[in-house]
Amino acid sequence: MMPRQDQQNKQIRDERRAQILQAALRVFARRGMVAAKISDIAKEAKLSHGLVYHYFKSKEEIFMTLVQKALESSLNVIYYANEQVGTPLEKLRWMTEQIMKSINNGEEVLLFLIMIQASTSDIVSEEVKEILTGEHAVSPVMATIPLIMEGQKVKEIKQEDPVQLAVTYYAFIQGLAINKIQWEECPMPEAHLIMNIFKKTP
């Protein structure tokens, strides 16, 4: 068992690290990864420049950590959706409701923007490219396809190309996240409207 002092020190380190990441998330959202500086992140976190470097070697490392966090968050919600009791369509609805909650969260929605920056920028590190497109990379789109196919087998999801359905679904989600970032008071649709992507027409 870890001594109490060591536990307290670890808690402080974890809290400081989380503080830096949250500040970086806001800075990258406003300025983009290219324009952002460690000094911007330190100022946003209300910490010294040197203390930020104590936890992260560079802004690229911070950005990569946020990309990992965003991807893990996206994949976790799919994993937990699969663990829910119910039909494939009910699991997809649960997943959609969780995603919409994150979009409505002022901080969490910025992770969507981080993923967009990581996916569209030519200057991201090789480590970030490996996370997103490497041999062992798993995207939310690909992770959702088996659930869609399961729903098609039991004939509760329309018999369209499951890849196209997944791509359409995430394009919708991504668009809503961008709208929320650009317009904070943007009214978000209910989950059942998004679920119409999957439902069979009478």
SESEZA-480855 format. One record per atom (N, C-alpha, C, O): atom name; z, x, y. Coordinates in Angstrom, 1 decimal, padded with zeros to 4 digits. Example, Ala and Ser with C-alpha at 12.3 -4.5 7.8 and 13.67 -1.06 7.14 Angstrom:
BEGIN
 atome     up   east  north
     N  007.8  013.2 -005.7
    CA  007.8  012.3 -004.5
     C  007.8  013.2 -003.3
     O  008.5  014.2 -003.3
     N  007.1  012.8 -002.2
    CA  007.1  013.7 -001.1
     C  007.9  012.9  000.0
     O  008.0  013.4  001.1
END
This chain:
BEGIN
 atome     up   east  north
     N  000.0  000.8 -001.2
    CA  000.0  000.0  000.0
     C  000.0  000.9  001.3
     O  000.7  001.9  001.3
     N -000.8  000.5  002.2
    CA -001.0  001.3  003.4
     C  000.3  001.2  004.3
     O  000.8  000.1  004.5
     N  000.9  002.4  004.7
    CA  002.0  002.4  005.6
     C  001.8  001.5  006.8
     O  000.7  001.4  007.3
     N  002.9  001.0  007.4
    CA  002.8  000.0  008.5
     C  002.1  000.7  009.7
     O  001.3  000.0  010.3
     N  002.4  001.9  010.0
    CA  001.8  002.6  011.2
     C  000.3  002.7  011.0
     O -000.4  002.5  011.9
     N -000.1  003.1  009.7
    CA -001.5  003.2  009.5
     C -002.2  001.8  009.6
     O -003.3  001.8  010.1
     N -001.5  000.8  009.1
    CA -002.1 -000.6  009.2
     C -002.3 -000.9  010.7
     O -003.3 -001.5  011.1
     N -001.3 -000.6  011.5
    CA -001.4 -000.9  013.0
     C -002.5 -000.1  013.6
     O -003.3 -000.7  014.4
     N -002.6  001.1  013.2
    CA -003.7  002.0  013.8
     C -005.1  001.5  013.4
     O -006.0  001.4  014.2
     N -005.2  001.0  012.1
    CA -006.5  000.5  011.7
     C -006.8 -000.8  012.4
     O -008.0 -001.0  012.8
     N -005.8 -001.6  012.6
    CA -006.0 -002.9  013.4
     C -006.5 -002.6  014.8
     O -007.4 -003.3  015.3
     N -005.9 -001.6  015.4
    CA -006.3 -001.2  016.8
     C -007.8 -000.7  016.8
     O -008.6 -001.1  017.6
     N -008.1  000.1  015.8
    CA -009.5  000.6  015.7
     C -010.5 -000.5  015.5
     O -011.5 -000.5  016.1
     N -010.1 -001.4  014.6
    CA -011.0 -002.5  014.3
     C -011.2 -003.4  015.5
     O -012.3 -003.9  015.8
     N -010.1 -003.7  016.2
    CA -010.2 -004.5  017.4
     C -011.0 -003.8  018.5
     O -011.8 -004.5  019.2
     N -010.9 -002.5  018.7
    CA -011.6 -001.8  019.7
     C -013.1 -001.8  019.3
     O -014.0 -001.9  020.2
     N -013.4 -001.6  018.1
    CA -014.8 -001.5  017.6
     C -015.4 -002.9  017.8
     O -016.6 -003.0  018.3
     N -014.7 -004.0  017.5
    CA -015.2 -005.3  017.7
     C -015.4 -005.6  019.2
     O -016.4 -006.2  019.6
     N -014.5 -005.1  020.1
    CA -014.6 -005.2  021.5
     C -015.9 -004.5  022.0
     O -016.6 -005.1  022.9
     N -016.2 -003.4  021.5
    CA -017.4 -002.6  021.9
     C -018.7 -003.4  021.5
     O -019.6 -003.5  022.2
     N -018.7 -003.9  020.2
    CA -019.8 -004.6  019.7
     C -020.1 -005.9  020.5
     O -021.3 -006.2  020.8
     N -019.0 -006.6  020.8
    CA -019.2 -007.8  021.6
     C -019.8 -007.5  023.0
     O -020.7 -008.2  023.5
     N -019.3 -006.4  023.6
    CA -019.8 -006.0  024.9
     C -021.3 -005.6  024.8
     O -022.1 -006.0  025.6
     N -021.6 -004.8  023.8
    CA -023.0 -004.4  023.6
     C -023.9 -005.6  023.3
     O -025.0 -005.5  023.8
     N -023.4 -006.6  022.6
    CA -024.2 -007.7  022.3
     C -024.7 -008.4  023.7
     O -025.8 -008.8  023.8
     N -023.7 -008.5  024.6
    CA -024.1 -009.1  025.9
     C -025.0 -008.2  026.7
     O -025.9 -008.7  027.4
     N -024.8 -006.9  026.6
    CA -025.6 -006.0  027.4
     C -027.0 -005.9  026.8
     O -028.0 -006.0  027.6
     N -027.2 -005.8  025.5
    CA -028.5 -005.8  024.9
     C -029.2 -007.1  025.2
     O -030.5 -007.1  025.4
     N -028.5 -008.2  025.2
    CA -029.1 -009.5  025.5
     C -029.7 -009.6  026.9
     O -030.8 -010.1  027.1
     N -029.0 -009.0  027.8
    CA -029.4 -009.0  029.2
     C -030.5 -008.0  029.5
     O -031.4 -008.2  030.3
     N -030.3 -006.8  029.0
    CA -031.1 -005.6  029.4
     C -032.1 -005.2  028.4
     O -033.0 -004.4  028.7
     N -031.9 -005.6  027.1
    CA -032.8 -005.1  026.1
     C -032.2 -003.7  025.6
     O -031.5 -003.0  026.3
     N -032.6 -003.3  024.4
    CA -032.1 -002.1  023.8
     C -032.6 -000.9  024.6
     O -031.9  000.1  024.8
     N -033.9 -000.9  025.1
    CA -034.4  000.3  025.8
     C -033.7  000.5  027.1
     O -033.4  001.7  027.3
     N -033.5 -000.5  027.9
    CA -032.9 -000.3  029.2
     C -031.4 -000.1  029.2
     O -030.8  000.5  030.1
     N -030.8 -000.6  028.1
    CA -029.3 -000.5  028.1
     C -028.8  000.9  027.9
     O -029.5  001.7  027.3
     N -027.7  001.2  028.5
    CA -027.1  002.5  028.4
     C -025.6  002.4  027.9
     O -025.0  001.3  028.0
     N -025.1  003.5  027.3
    CA -023.8  003.5  026.9
     C -022.8  003.2  028.0
     O -021.8  002.5  027.8
     N -023.1  003.7  029.2
    CA -022.3  003.4  030.4
     C -022.2  001.9  030.7
     O -021.2  001.4  031.1
     N -023.3  001.2  030.5
    CA -023.4 -000.3  030.7
     C -022.4 -001.0  029.7
     O -021.7 -001.9  030.0
     N -022.5 -000.5  028.4
    CA -021.6 -001.1  027.4
     C -020.2 -000.8  027.7
     O -019.3 -001.7  027.5
     N -019.9  000.5  028.1
    CA -018.5  000.8  028.4
     C -017.9  000.0  029.5
     O -016.8 -000.5  029.5
     N -018.8 -000.2  030.5
    CA -018.3 -001.0  031.7
     C -018.1 -002.5  031.3
     O -017.1 -003.1  031.7
     N -019.0 -003.0  030.4
    CA -018.9 -004.4  030.0
     C -017.6 -004.6  029.1
     O -016.9 -005.6  029.2
     N -017.3 -003.6  028.3
    CA -016.1 -003.6  027.5
     C -014.8 -003.2  028.2
     O -013.7 -003.4  027.6
     N -015.0 -002.7  029.4
    CA -013.8 -002.3  030.2
     C -013.1 -001.1  029.5
     O -011.9 -001.0  029.4
     N -013.9 -000.2  029.0
    CA -013.4  001.0  028.3
     C -014.1  002.2  028.9
     O -015.1  002.1  029.6
     N -013.5  003.4  028.7
    CA -014.1  004.6  029.2
     C -015.4  004.9  028.4
     O -015.5  004.6  027.2
     N -016.2  005.7  029.0
    CA -017.5  006.1  028.4
     C -017.2  006.9  027.1
     O -017.8  006.7  026.1
     N -016.2  007.8  027.2
    CA -015.8  008.7  026.1
     C -015.3  007.9  024.9
     O -015.5  008.3  023.8
     N -014.5  006.8  025.2
    CA -013.9  006.0  024.1
     C -015.0  005.3  023.3
     O -014.9  005.2  022.1
     N -016.0  004.9  024.0
    CA -017.2  004.2  023.3
     C -017.8  005.2  022.3
     O -018.1  004.9  021.2
     N -018.0  006.5  022.8
    CA -018.6  007.5  022.0
     C -017.7  007.9  020.8
     O -018.1  008.4  019.8
     N -016.4  007.6  021.0
    CA -015.4  007.9  019.9
     C -015.7  007.0  018.7
     O -015.5  007.4  017.5
     N -016.2  005.8  018.9
    CA -016.5  004.8  017.9
     C -017.9  004.8  017.4
     O -018.2  004.5  016.3
     N -018.8  005.1  018.3
    CA -020.3  005.1  018.0
     C -020.9  006.3  018.6
     O -020.7  006.7  019.7
     N -021.8  006.9  017.8
    CA -022.5  008.2  018.3
     C -023.5  007.9  019.4
     O -023.8  008.8  020.2
     N -024.1  006.7  019.4
    CA -025.2  006.4  020.3
     C -025.4  004.9  020.5
     O -024.8  004.1  019.7
     N -026.2  004.5  021.5
    CA -026.5  003.1  021.6
     C -027.3  002.6  020.4
     O -027.3  001.4  020.1
     N -028.1  003.5  019.9
    CA -028.9  003.2  018.7
     C -028.1  002.8  017.5
     O -028.4  001.8  016.8
     N -027.0  003.5  017.3
    CA -026.0  003.2  016.3
     C -025.4  001.8  016.5
     O -025.2  001.0  015.6
     N -025.0  001.5  017.7
    CA -024.4  000.2  018.1
     C -025.4 -000.9  017.8
     O -025.1 -001.9  017.2
     N -026.7 -000.7  018.2
    CA -027.7 -001.7  018.0
     C -027.9 -001.9  016.5
     O -028.1 -003.1  016.1
     N -028.0 -000.8  015.7
    CA -028.2 -001.0  014.3
     C -027.0 -001.7  013.7
     O -027.2 -002.6  012.8
     N -025.8 -001.5  014.1
    CA -024.6 -002.2  013.6
     C -024.8 -003.7  013.9
     O -024.4 -004.5  013.1
     N -025.2 -004.0  015.1
    CA -025.4 -005.5  015.5
     C -026.5 -006.1  014.6
     O -026.4 -007.3  014.3
     N -027.6 -005.4  014.4
    CA -028.7 -005.9  013.5
     C -028.1 -006.2  012.1
     O -028.4 -007.2  011.5
     N -027.3 -005.3  011.6
    CA -026.7 -005.5  010.3
     C -025.8 -006.7  010.3
     O -025.9 -007.5  009.3
     N -025.1 -006.8  011.3
    CA -024.2 -008.0  011.5
     C -024.9 -009.3  011.5
     O -024.6 -010.3  010.9
     N -026.0 -009.3  012.3
    CA -026.8 -010.5  012.4
     C -027.5 -010.9  011.1
     O -027.5 -012.1  010.8
     N -028.0 -009.9  010.4
    CA -028.7 -010.2  009.1
     C -027.7 -010.6  008.1
     O -027.9 -011.6  007.4
     N -026.5 -010.0  008.0
    CA -025.5 -010.4  007.1
     C -025.0 -011.8  007.4
     O -024.8 -012.6  006.4
     N -024.9 -012.2  008.6
    CA -024.5 -013.5  009.0
     C -025.5 -014.5  008.5
     O -025.1 -015.6  008.0
     N -026.8 -014.2  008.7
    CA -027.9 -015.1  008.3
     C -027.9 -015.3  006.8
     O -028.1 -016.4  006.3
     N -027.7 -014.2  006.1
    CA -027.8 -014.3  004.6
     C -026.5 -014.9  004.0
     O -026.6 -015.6  003.0
     N -025.4 -014.7  004.7
    CA -024.2 -015.3  004.2
     C -024.2 -016.8  004.2
     O -023.7 -017.5  003.3
     N -024.8 -017.4  005.3
    CA -024.8 -018.8  005.4
     C -025.7 -019.4  004.3
     O -025.5 -020.5  003.8
     N -026.8 -018.7  003.9
    CA -027.6 -019.1  002.8
     C -026.9 -019.0  001.5
     O -026.9 -019.9  000.7
     N -026.1 -017.9  001.3
    CA -025.3 -017.8  000.1
     C -024.3 -018.9  000.0
     O -024.2 -019.5 -001.1
     N -023.6 -019.2  001.0
    CA -022.6 -020.2  001.0
     C -023.2 -021.6  000.8
     O -022.6 -022.5  000.2
     N -024.4 -021.8  001.4
    CA -025.1 -023.1  001.2
     C -025.4 -023.3 -000.3
     O -025.3 -024.4 -000.8
     N -025.8 -022.2 -001.0
    CA -026.1 -022.3 -002.4
     C -024.9 -022.6 -003.2
     O -024.9 -023.2 -004.3
     N -023.7 -022.3 -002.7
    CA -022.4 -022.5 -003.4
     C -021.9 -023.9 -003.2
     O -020.9 -024.3 -003.8
     N -022.5 -024.7 -002.2
    CA -022.0 -026.0 -002.0
     C -022.4 -027.0 -003.1
     O -023.3 -026.7 -003.9
     N -021.6 -028.0 -003.2
    CA -021.8 -029.1 -004.2
     C -022.9 -030.0 -003.6
     O -022.8 -030.4 -002.5
     N -023.9 -030.4 -004.4
    CA -024.9 -031.3 -003.9
     C -026.3 -030.9 -004.3
     O -026.5 -029.9 -005.0
     N -027.2 -031.7 -003.8
    CA -028.6 -031.4 -004.2
     C -029.2 -030.3 -003.3
     O -028.5 -030.0 -002.3
     N -030.3 -029.8 -003.6
    CA -030.9 -028.7 -002.7
     C -031.1 -029.2 -001.3
     O -030.8 -028.4 -000.3
     N -031.5 -030.4 -001.1
    CA -031.7 -030.9  000.3
     C -030.3 -031.0  001.0
     O -030.2 -030.7  002.2
     N -029.3 -031.4  000.3
    CA -028.0 -031.5  000.9
     C -027.4 -030.1  001.3
     O -026.8 -029.9  002.3
     N -027.8 -029.1  000.4
    CA -027.3 -027.8  000.7
     C -028.1 -027.2  001.9
     O -027.5 -026.5  002.8
     N -029.4 -027.6  002.0
    CA -030.1 -027.1  003.2
     C -029.6 -027.8  004.5
     O -029.6 -027.2  005.6
     N -029.2 -029.0  004.4
    CA -028.6 -029.7  005.5
     C -027.3 -029.1  005.9
     O -027.1 -028.8  007.1
     N -026.5 -028.7  005.0
    CA -025.2 -028.1  005.3
     C -025.5 -026.7  006.0
     O -024.8 -026.4  007.0
     N -026.5 -026.0  005.5
    CA -026.8 -024.7  006.0
     C -027.3 -024.9  007.5
     O -027.0 -024.1  008.4
     N -028.1 -025.9  007.7
    CA -028.7 -026.2  009.0
     C -027.5 -026.5  010.0
     O -027.6 -026.1  011.2
     N -026.6 -027.3  009.6
    CA -025.4 -027.7  010.4
     C -024.6 -026.4  010.8
     O -024.2 -026.3  012.0
     N -024.5 -025.5  009.9
    CA -023.8 -024.2  010.2
     C -024.5 -023.4  011.2
     O -024.0 -022.8  012.1
     N -025.8 -023.3  011.0
    CA -026.7 -022.5  011.9
     C -026.6 -023.1  013.3
     O -026.6 -022.4  014.3
     N -026.7 -024.5  013.4
    CA -026.7 -025.1  014.7
     C -025.3 -024.9  015.4
     O -025.3 -024.7  016.6
     N -024.2 -024.8  014.6
    CA -022.9 -024.5  015.2
     C -023.0 -023.1  015.8
     O -022.4 -022.8  016.9
     N -023.6 -022.1  015.1
    CA -023.7 -020.8  015.7
     C -024.6 -020.7  016.9
     O -024.3 -019.9  017.8
     N -025.6 -021.5  016.9
    CA -026.5 -021.5  018.1
     C -025.7 -022.1  019.3
     O -025.9 -021.7  020.5
     N -024.8 -023.0  019.1
    CA -024.0 -023.6  020.2
     C -022.9 -022.8  020.6
     O -022.2 -023.1  021.6
     N -022.6 -021.7  019.8
    CA -021.6 -020.7  020.2
     C -022.2 -019.7  021.2
     O -023.2 -019.0  020.8
     N -021.6 -019.6  022.3
    CA -022.1 -018.7  023.4
     C -022.4 -017.3  023.0
     O -023.3 -016.6  023.4
     N -021.5 -016.7  022.1
    CA -021.6 -015.3  021.7
     C -022.5 -015.2  020.5
     O -023.4 -014.3  020.4
     N -022.3 -016.0  019.5
    CA -023.1 -015.9  018.2
     C -024.6 -016.1  018.4
     O -025.4 -015.5  017.7
     N -025.0 -016.9  019.4
    CA -026.4 -017.2  019.6
     C -027.1 -015.9  020.0
     O -028.3 -015.8  019.7
     N -026.4 -015.0  020.6
    CA -027.0 -013.7  021.1
     C -027.5 -012.9  019.9
     O -028.4 -012.0  020.0
     N -026.9 -013.1  018.7
    CA -027.3 -012.3  017.5
     C -028.8 -012.7  017.2
     O -029.5 -011.8  016.6
     N -029.2 -013.9  017.5
    CA -030.6 -014.3  017.2
     C -031.5 -013.4  018.1
     O -032.6 -013.0  017.6
     N -031.1 -013.2  019.3
    CA -031.9 -012.4  020.2
     C -031.9 -010.9  019.8
     O -033.0 -010.3  019.9
     N -030.8 -010.4  019.2
    CA -030.8 -009.1  018.7
     C -031.8 -008.9  017.6
     O -032.6 -007.9  017.5
     N -031.9 -009.9  016.7
    CA -032.9 -009.9  015.6
     C -034.3 -009.9  016.1
     O -035.2 -009.3  015.5
     N -034.5 -010.7  017.1
    CA -035.9 -010.8  017.7
     C -036.3 -009.4  018.3
     O -037.4 -009.0  018.1
     N -035.3 -008.8  019.0
    CA -035.6 -007.5  019.6
     C -035.9 -006.5  018.5
     O -036.8 -005.7  018.6
     N -035.1 -006.5  017.5
    CA -035.2 -005.6  016.4
     C -036.6 -005.7  015.7
     O -037.2 -004.8  015.2
     N -037.0 -007.0  015.6
    CA -038.2 -007.3  014.8
     C -039.5 -007.1  015.6
     O -040.6 -006.9  015.0
     N -039.4 -007.0  016.9
    CA -040.6 -007.0  017.7
     C -040.8 -005.7  018.5
     O -041.8 -005.4  019.1
     N -039.7 -004.9  018.6
    CA -039.8 -003.6  019.4
     C -040.4 -002.5  018.5
     O -040.1 -002.4  017.3
     N -041.2 -001.7  019.2
    CA -041.8 -000.5  018.5
     C -040.9  000.7  018.5
     O -041.1  001.7  017.8
     N -039.8  000.6  019.3
    CA -039.0  001.9  019.5
     C -037.7  001.8  018.7
     O -036.8  002.7  018.9
     N -037.5  000.8  017.9
    CA -036.2  000.8  017.1
     C -036.2  001.9  016.1
     O -037.3  002.4  015.7
     N -035.0  002.4  015.7
    CA -034.9  003.5  014.8
     C -035.4  003.2  013.4
     O -035.6  002.0  013.0
     N -035.7  004.3  012.6
    CA -036.1  004.1  011.3
     C -035.1  003.4  010.4
     O -035.4  002.6  009.5
     N -033.8  003.6  010.8
    CA -032.7  002.9  010.0
     C -032.8  001.4  010.2
     O -032.6  000.6  009.3
     N -033.1  001.0  011.4
    CA -033.3 -000.5  011.7
     C -034.5 -001.0  011.0
     O -034.4 -002.1  010.4
     N -035.6 -000.3  011.0
    CA -036.8 -000.7  010.3
     C -036.5 -000.9  008.8
     O -037.0 -001.8  008.2
     N -035.7  000.0  008.3
    CA -035.4  000.0  006.8
     C -034.6 -001.2  006.5
     O -034.8 -001.9  005.5
     N -033.6 -001.6  007.4
    CA -032.8 -002.8  007.2
     C -033.6 -004.0  007.1
     O -033.4 -004.9  006.3
     N -034.7 -004.1  008.0
    CA -035.4 -005.3  008.1
     C -036.6 -005.4  007.2
     O -037.0 -006.4  006.7
     N -037.3 -004.2  006.9
    CA -038.5 -004.3  006.1
     C -038.6 -003.3  005.0
     O -039.6 -003.1  004.4
     N -037.5 -002.6  004.7
    CA -037.4 -001.6  003.7
     C -037.6 -002.2  002.3
     O -037.6 -003.4  002.1
     N -037.7 -001.3  001.3
    CA -037.9 -001.7 -000.1
     C -036.9 -002.7 -000.6
     O -037.2 -003.6 -001.3
     N -035.6 -002.6 -000.1
    CA -034.6 -003.4 -000.6
     C -034.2 -004.5  000.4
     O -033.1 -005.2  000.2
     N -035.0 -004.6  001.5
    CA -034.6 -005.6  002.5
     C -034.8 -007.1  002.0
     O -035.8 -007.3  001.3
     N -033.9 -007.9  002.4
    CA -034.0 -009.4  002.1
     C -034.0 -010.1  003.4
     O -033.0 -010.0  004.1
     N -035.0 -010.9  003.7
    CA -035.0 -011.7  004.9
     C -034.5 -013.1  004.7
     O -034.5 -013.6  003.6
     N -033.9 -013.7  005.8
    CA -033.5 -015.1  005.6
     C -034.6 -016.0  005.1
     O -034.4 -016.9  004.3
     N -035.8 -015.8  005.5
    CA -037.0 -016.6  005.0
     C -037.1 -016.5  003.5
     O -037.1 -017.5  002.8
     N -037.1 -015.3  003.0
    CA -037.3 -015.1  001.6
     C -036.1 -015.6  000.8
     O -036.2 -016.1 -000.3
     N -034.9 -015.4  001.4
    CA -033.6 -015.9  000.7
     C -033.6 -017.4  000.6
     O -032.9 -017.9 -000.3
     N -034.3 -018.1  001.5
    CA -034.2 -019.6  001.5
     C -035.3 -020.2  000.6
     O -035.1 -021.3  000.1
     N -036.3 -019.4  000.2
    CA -037.4 -020.0 -000.6
     C -036.9 -020.5 -001.9
     O -037.4 -021.6 -002.3
     N -036.0 -019.8 -002.7
    CA -035.6 -020.4 -004.0
     C -034.9 -021.8 -003.8
     O -035.1 -022.6 -004.7
     N -034.2 -022.0 -002.8
    CA -033.5 -023.3 -002.6
     C -034.6 -024.4 -002.3
     O -034.4 -025.5 -002.7
     N -035.6 -024.0 -001.5
    CA -036.7 -025.0 -001.3
     C -037.4 -025.3 -002.5
     O -037.7 -026.5 -002.8
     N -037.7 -024.3 -003.3
    CA -038.4 -024.5 -004.6
     C -037.6 -025.4 -005.6
     O -038.1 -026.2 -006.3
     N -036.3 -025.2 -005.5
    CA -035.4 -026.0 -006.4
     C -035.5 -027.4 -005.9
     O -035.5 -028.3 -006.8
     N -035.5 -027.7 -004.6
    CA -035.7 -029.0 -004.1
     C -037.0 -029.7 -004.5
     O -037.1 -030.9 -004.7
     N -038.0 -028.8 -004.5
    CA -039.4 -029.3 -004.9
     C -039.4 -029.7 -006.4
     O -040.1 -030.7 -006.8
     N -038.7 -029.0 -007.2
    CA -038.6 -029.3 -008.6
     C -038.0 -030.7 -008.9
     O -038.4 -031.4 -009.8
     N -037.0 -031.0 -008.1
    CA -036.4 -032.3 -008.3
     C -037.0 -033.4 -007.4
     O -036.5 -034.5 -007.3
     N -038.1 -033.0 -006.7
    CA -038.9 -033.9 -006.0
     C -038.2 -034.6 -004.8
     O -038.5 -035.7 -004.4
     N -037.3 -033.8 -004.1
    CA -036.7 -034.3 -002.9
     C -037.2 -033.5 -001.7
     O -036.8 -033.9 -000.5
     N -038.0 -032.5 -001.9
    CA -038.6 -031.7 -000.8
     C -040.1 -031.8 -001.0
     O -040.6 -031.7 -002.1
     N -040.8 -031.9  000.1
    CA -042.3 -032.1  000.1
     C -042.9 -030.9 -000.7
     O -042.4 -029.8 -000.6
     N -044.0 -031.2 -001.3
    CA -044.7 -030.3 -002.2
     C -045.7 -029.4 -001.4
     O -046.9 -029.4 -001.6
     N -045.2 -028.8 -000.4
    CA -046.0 -027.8  000.4
     C -045.7 -026.4  000.0
     O -044.7 -026.2 -000.7
     N -046.4 -025.4  000.5
    CA -046.2 -024.0  000.2
     C -044.7 -023.7  000.6
     O -044.4 -023.8  001.8
     N -043.8 -023.3 -000.3
    CA -042.4 -023.1  000.1
     C -042.3 -021.9  001.1
     O -041.3 -022.0  001.9
     N -043.2 -021.0  001.1
    CA -043.1 -019.9  002.1
     C -043.4 -020.4  003.5
     O -042.7 -020.1  004.4
     N -044.4 -021.3  003.6
    CA -044.8 -021.9  004.8
     C -043.7 -022.8  005.3
     O -043.4 -022.8  006.5
     N -043.0 -023.5  004.4
    CA -041.9 -024.4  004.8
     C -040.7 -023.5  005.4
     O -040.1 -023.9  006.4
     N -040.4 -022.4  004.7
    CA -039.4 -021.6  005.2
     C -039.7 -020.9  006.5
     O -038.8 -020.8  007.4
     N -040.9 -020.5  006.7
    CA -041.3 -019.9  007.9
     C -041.3 -020.9  009.1
     O -040.8 -020.5  010.2
     N -041.7 -022.1  008.8
    CA -041.7 -023.2  009.8
     C -040.2 -023.5  010.2
     O -039.9 -023.6  011.4
     N -039.4 -023.5  009.2
    CA -037.9 -023.8  009.4
     C -037.3 -022.8  010.3
     O -036.6 -023.1  011.3
     N -037.5 -021.5  010.0
    CA -036.9 -020.5  010.8
     C -037.5 -020.3  012.2
     O -036.9 -019.8  013.1
     N -038.8 -020.6  012.3
    CA -039.5 -020.6  013.6
     C -038.8 -021.6  014.5
     O -038.6 -021.4  015.7
     N -038.5 -022.8  013.9
    CA -037.8 -023.9  014.6
     C -036.5 -023.4  015.1
     O -036.1 -023.6  016.3
     N -035.7 -022.8  014.2
    CA -034.3 -022.4  014.4
     C -034.4 -021.3  015.5
     O -033.6 -021.3  016.5
     N -035.3 -020.3  015.4
    CA -035.4 -019.2  016.3
     C -035.8 -019.8  017.7
     O -035.2 -019.3  018.7
     N -036.7 -020.7  017.8
    CA -037.0 -021.3  019.1
     C -035.9 -022.0  019.7
     O -035.7 -021.9  021.0
     N -035.1 -022.7  019.0
    CA -033.9 -023.4  019.5
     C -032.9 -022.4  020.1
     O -032.3 -022.6  021.1
     N -032.7 -021.3  019.3
    CA -031.8 -020.2  019.8
     C -032.3 -019.6  021.1
     O -031.5 -019.4  022.0
     N -033.6 -019.4  021.2
    CA -034.1 -018.8  022.5
     C -033.9 -019.8  023.6
     O -033.5 -019.5  024.7
     N -034.2 -021.1  023.4
    CA -034.0 -022.2  024.4
     C -032.5 -022.2  024.9
     O -032.2 -022.3  026.0
     N -031.6 -022.0  023.9
    CA -030.2 -022.1  024.2
     C -029.8 -020.9  025.1
     O -028.9 -021.0  026.0
     N -030.3 -019.7  024.8
    CA -030.1 -018.5  025.6
     C -030.6 -018.7  027.0
     O -030.0 -018.3  028.0
     N -031.8 -019.2  027.1
    CA -032.5 -019.4  028.4
     C -031.9 -020.5  029.2
     O -031.8 -020.4  030.5
     N -031.5 -021.6  028.6
    CA -030.9 -022.8  029.2
     C -029.6 -023.1  028.5
     O -029.7 -023.8  027.5
     N -028.5 -022.7  029.1
    CA -027.2 -022.9  028.4
     C -026.9 -024.3  028.1
     O -026.3 -024.6  027.1
     N -027.3 -025.2  029.0
    CA -027.0 -026.6  028.8
     C -028.1 -027.4  028.0
     O -028.1 -028.6  027.9
     N -029.0 -026.6  027.4
    CA -030.1 -027.2  026.6
     C -029.5 -028.1  025.5
     O -028.7 -027.6  024.6
     N -029.9 -029.4  025.4
    CA -029.3 -030.3  024.4
     C -029.9 -029.9  023.0
     O -031.2 -029.8  022.9
     N -029.1 -029.6  022.1
    CA -029.5 -029.2  020.7
     C -029.7 -030.5  019.8
     O -028.9 -031.4  019.8
     N -030.8 -030.5  019.1
    CA -031.1 -031.6  018.2
     C -030.1 -031.6  017.0
     O -029.5 -030.6  016.7
     N -029.9 -032.8  016.5
    CA -029.1 -033.0  015.3
     C -029.8 -032.4  014.1
     O -031.0 -032.2  014.0
     N -029.0 -032.0  013.1
    CA -029.5 -031.3  011.9
     C -030.6 -032.1  011.2
     O -031.5 -031.6  010.7
     N -030.4 -033.5  011.2
    CA -031.3 -034.3  010.5
     C -032.7 -034.2  011.0
     O -033.7 -034.4  010.3
     N -032.9 -034.0  012.3
    CA -034.2 -033.8  012.9
     C -034.9 -032.6  012.4
     O -036.1 -032.6  012.1
     N -034.2 -031.5  012.3
    CA -034.7 -030.3  011.8
     C -035.1 -030.4  010.3
     O -036.0 -029.9  009.8
     N -034.2 -031.2  009.6
    CA -034.5 -031.4  008.1
     C -035.7 -032.2  007.8
     O -036.2 -032.2  006.7
     N -036.3 -032.8  008.8
    CA -037.6 -033.5  008.6
     C -038.7 -032.6  008.2
     O -039.7 -033.0  007.7
     N -038.5 -031.3  008.5
    CA -039.5 -030.3  008.0
     C -039.6 -030.3  006.5
     O -040.7 -030.1  006.0
     N -038.5 -030.6  005.8
    CA -038.5 -030.6  004.3
     C -038.8 -032.0  003.7
     O -039.2 -032.0  002.5
     N -038.5 -033.0  004.4
    CA -038.5 -034.4  003.7
     C -039.9 -034.9  003.5
     O -040.8 -034.7  004.3
     N -040.0 -035.5  002.3
    CA -041.3 -036.1  002.0
     C -041.6 -037.3  002.8
     O -040.6 -038.1  003.1
     N -042.8 -037.5  003.2
    CA -043.2 -038.7  003.9
     C -043.4 -039.9  002.9
     O -043.9 -039.6  001.8
     N -043.0 -041.1  003.3
    CA -043.1 -042.2  002.4
     C -044.5 -042.5  002.0
     O -044.8 -043.4  001.2
END
